[in-house]
Amino acid sequence: MHRRARLAPAAGLPYHQWTYDLDGRLIFARDMMNEIDLAQFGLMPVACGEVAGWIFISLAEEPRDFEVFRRMVEPYMGAAPAAEAKIAHSSTIIEKGQTGSW
């Protein structure tokens, strides 16, 4: 995630401000609408499933059966539903990053 930072400014890539539809199609790319084929930059589909309010995804080309995983973890997840979770601890970490050209 780049949080509105310029991406590789030496290569001429501005903050892209891309917008996707709910089906994953790229529908807007600021400053690039006439330069790229939006259909070529849609989001890739992923397998996903939900257990007790938590969403799990698999990036595998052939994901395993999610129901096997659900049956294994649901007894543990159901005891503490996500909707009732509270923050037990919070911290902020500031990382040193590299500046300059790519």
N, C-alpha and C positions, 0 to 999 in steps of 0.2 A: 504494500500500500504506500502510495507516495504523498498522499494528503496535499494535493494541489501544488506540488513542487514541479519545477520544470524537469522534463526528462531528457537527458542527454542534449543540453542546449547547443553543444558544438555541432551536433548532427542535425540541428534544426527541428528537434521534436519538442513542441511546447506541451504544457499541461494539456492532456488530451480531452478532458471533459466528454468522455464517451457515455452515451445513454443507451441502455438495453431495454427491450420490451420484456414482458413477463415470460415470453416463450424463448428468450435468449437471443433474439435477433438484435443486431446493432441498428439503432434507428437514428442516431445523431452522433457526429464526431466533429466538434468545433474546429474550425480552421482547416478541415481536411475533407469536407463533404464532396468536393469536386476532384479530389486527388486519389481517393481509395474506393474500392468496391465494397460497400457496407456488408453485402452478403458474404464476403470472405472473412469477416471478422466477428462472427457471432460467437456466443459462449458455447463451449462444448458440453454436451449432456453428461450427467453423472448419475449413478445409482444412489438412491437415498432412502432412508427409512427413519421412523420416529419411534422412540421408546420413552414413555413417561415425560413427554415435553422436550426431550433432547433429540436433535436431528443428527444422524450419522450419515456420512457419505463414503462412497468407495470410488476411487479413481482407477480401479482395475479395469482392463479391457473386458474381462468376463468376471463380473463380481460374483461372489458366493451368495448362496441363498440367505437373505437377510433374516428370515424367520428362525433359522438355527441360532443366529446371534441374539435375536430378540428373546427367545425362550431362555437363553443362558443368562442374560443380564437383567431381564425385567424384574425378577424377584428382588434384586438389589436396588434397582433404579426406582421402583415403585414405592419403596420405603421413604424416599425423600424426593417428592415430585419437584420438578424445576420451578413451577409456579410458587412454591412455598420456600424456595431457597433464599438464604440471606447471606450477605457478604460477611465472611468471618475475618478477613484480612485484606487490606489493600496497600499497595506500594507503588511508587513511581521510580522508574529506572531511566536515567539519562545516559544514552550510549554516545560515545564519541564517533562521529561519522567522518567520512572523507569528503573533502571539498575540492573543488577544482574541476578541470575538464576530464572527460571520460577518456 
